[in-house]
Every structure is written in structure tokens, then in C-alpha cells.
């Protein structure tokens, strides 16, 4: 006699779970549950920052708005052209804004425009040299360091194993503390976190600093903390 298809599926599912542990949704309404415990474990590593980010800007003030726009656009255009010679440094235009200036009597006296160029590179030496050249015309607004996407992903992949191992070790401790014989994992979630180095604010150079401003700045990338967190639920028997 041929069995209905639904019965065959049920029989196959029962056979599959008969060799191991039954999933929570397969339990009957009167079947006792094990003690559920929420756990969390982490794995972290200090990683050398391999990427530098820099923002430089120009700021022009003039009564003529067209002149302001022209000077700012020319300065940023020249900076991007200079940066194009450094193939290991990515350069792009950043923020650009123009606003009116009023005197105490609320009379329009002029216009001020500010535009930025942003750099990104894993070649610290080339970036420092380029920043030094650009500082002859632009001002350095800030520097920051971070971990590249490739290095972060590689580190996270390695830390996932460590985080899961730490989760299992904590599950063993919890099981022992509760006087249980064994445990099984109900659910595990993995989350990644990164703590980049803070932005280093740079003051605008004065006229006395003009001769020094063109010198390449020393770049020390420091480190960032890459972390993987494993959190979830276990059932203790």
C-alpha cells in the first residue's frame, strides 16, 4: 500500500532527528524543556591601521561672489591635478559651501567660500609627501587612520572562530555551574565591531607657520580594535 506524500515527509523528518537532538519546534506541548541560558562571548584583536585619511581645504573671502567661486574652484582643481600624479593616493573633492557675510548693521559686505579635497591611501609615505605639497596652497583640516576593508574582513574571519570557541567554552562553564550534564545550542548570532583611531584635528597655520606648513607631516597610524561578538541561547540538561 502506498503511503500519502505528507506521511512520508513526516516519517523522513522523524528519522532525521531520531539520530540526534529534536528541534524546539518539534516538541510536544507537554514535553519538558531544558533550562535556557543566554550567553555572550567576544574575541578581539588590535590591528595596525593601514589606511590614512586626510582632509584639506581652501577658504576665500571677497565682495564678489563670482570671484570667490572662481578662486575656490581653481584651488581645488589644481589640488586634484597635483594629486593625480600620486597613483597610490585616492583623491576626491569634498564639501563645498558659499555663504554671505554681514556687518553689525546686517549689511552684506562680502562672500566666503570653503571647499575641500579628501585623500585616502595605504601608502603613508606618498600621502605625507602629497599633503606637504598641497599645504603650500591648502590648509590641513584633519587626519584619521583606519583599517582597510580587506584587512578588516580577513581579521573578522579569523576572529569568528575565536568568538565561537569562546561561546562554547562559556556554555561549558554555565552547564557546570547549573549542575547540568550537557547542553545544546539553540541560537547564535555573530556581530562585528571596529574601533578606529580618532580623527586628529589640525589647527589652521598662521603666517609664521607658512614655511613649515609645506613639510610632510609625520604619519603614525596606530592601531584599531577589531571585535567579533557571539551571543545566543543554549539549553542545559
N, C-alpha and C positions, 0 to 999 in steps of 0.2 A: 504493500500500500504506500502510495506517495504521500509524504507529509506536506502540509502547506508551507509556502515560502517563509512566512513570518515565524513559524515554529522552528524551521531550520536555522534562521538567523539567531533566534534566542538560544538554541542549543549550541551554536558555534560560539556565541559570546560567553555562555556559561563555561564552556570547555576552556576558553582562552584565559578566563580569570580563575579557573579552578586550580591552575598550577601556581598561581601567585597570590596577590592580595586583591580583594574586591574593591572596586572604586566606591567612593562615598555615595554616589547616586544609586548604586546597586543594592544598598542595604534596605532591609525591610523596615517598616515603621516601628516594630517592637525590638529590633536588634540593637543592643547597647553600643554606644560609640566609645572610642577611646578618648583619653584626655587630650584636648587640643592645646598646643602651646605656640604662641607667636614668638619668633626668633629673628634676630638681625645680626649680621656679621659683616665686617668690612676688610678690604685689602687695599693698601695704599702704597704709593712709591713716589719718591722725589725724582723728578725727571729734569734734566738740563734743558733749559729753554733754548730752542734752536731757531727762533724767528724773532726779528726785531721789527717794530712798527714805529714810524715817525710821522709827525705832522708838522709841516712848515707853512707859514702864512705871510701874506703881504697885506698891508693896510695903508690906504691912501685917503687923504682928505683934501678937498678942493671945492671952490664955489661952483665949478662947472661939473655937473653930473656926467656929461659925456666924457670929459677929460679923466674923471675918476675911473669910469668903467674901462676906458682905453688903456690907462696905465696898469690897472689891475690885471686885465686880460693879457696884456703883453708880458707882464712879470711872470704870470703862471704859465703862459705859453713857452717862454724862454726856459723856465724851470723844467717843464716836461720834456723839452727838446734836449736839455742837458742830461736829464735822467735816462733818456732813451739810449745813451751810449753805454749805460751800465746794464748789461743784459741779465745779470743775476739779481737785479733790484726791480721789483714791480712798482710802477708809479701811476697814480691816477689823480685827477682833480678831486677836491673835497668840497667843503661848504663854501658858499659864495653868497654874500649879502651886502646890500647897499641901503643906507638909511640916512634921513635928513638930520642936520644939526641946527639947533635953535639957540639963540642967546637968551638972556634972562627975561627979555621982553617978548619971548615967543616969536621972534622974527627969524626967518630962515636965513642962516649965514653960510651954509655950505652942505656938502655931502661927504659921507665917509663910506668907503667900501672895503670889505675884507674878503679875501679868497684864500683857499688852502690847497696844498698838494700833499698827498699821503703816500708814504713809502712802505714797502714790505719786502723783507729779504731774509734769507738764511745765510747770506754771505755778509757777516758783520763787518769785515774789512772794507768791502766795496760800499756798503751802506754808510759807514763812517766817512769814507772819502767823499761820497756824493753829498752827504749832509754838510760837510765842511765847505764844499764848493757852493752849494745853494745858499749858505748863510751869508755869502757876500751880498746877496740881494734880498733874501727872505729871513724871517725870524723863526726860530725853533719853538714850537708851541708845546711839544711833549714827546716823550719816548715811552714805549712799553715793550715788554718781552713776553713771549708765549711759546707754547708747544705746537708744532705743525700738526696738521690733520693726520698725516701719515704716521708720525711718531706716536701721537695720542692713541690712534686706533691699535697700533701694534702693542703698546703698553697695556691698553684696556683688555685686549685679547688674552694677554698673559695674566693679568690680574683677575680675570673671570675665574680661572681655575683656582687661584688662591682664595678668592671670596667664597666659592662653593665649598672648598675644603674646610674653610673656617666655619661655614654654616653647619656642615656635617659634624665638625668637632664640637660645636656648641650644642648641637642636637644630642650628642652622646652625653654631654655634661648634664643637660636638662633631664634626659631619660634616667640617668643615675640618681640625680637629686630627687626625682619623683618616685624612686623605687621601682621603676618600670623594667621590663625585660627586654623590650625592643621598641623601635619607633619606625614610622614610615612618613615620608614627606608628602604632604597634601598639595602644597603650592610653594613655588619660589619665584620671586621677582628680582631681576638684576637691574641696577641703576648705576650710571656712571656720573662722576663729578670731576670737575677740574678747578683748580685754584691758581689762576695765572698771576704773574708778578704784577704789582700795581703800576699804574701809569706814573712816570716820573715827570712832574711838572717842571717846566723850564721858564725862567723869567725872561722878559724881553731885554736884550742887551742895550746898554746905554752907549753914547758916543765914545766913552772911554774904553768900552769893550770891543769896539769895531775891529781893531787889529787882531784881537783874539778870536772873534766870532767865526772867522773862516777856518780855524784849525779844526781838524776832525775830532769829534767828541769821543772819549773812551767809552766803549760799549762792553759792559759786563752783564750778560744775560741772566745770571742767577738760575733759580730752579722754580718749578711749579709742582704742585702735588696732584697726581692723578689717582683717583679713588674709584673703586667699584664696590657697591653695596649689595649684599644678598639678604633679602628679607622674605619671610614666608611663614608657613604653618606646618607643624608636624603633629602627628598623633602618637601618643605614648601608650603602650600596652602594659 
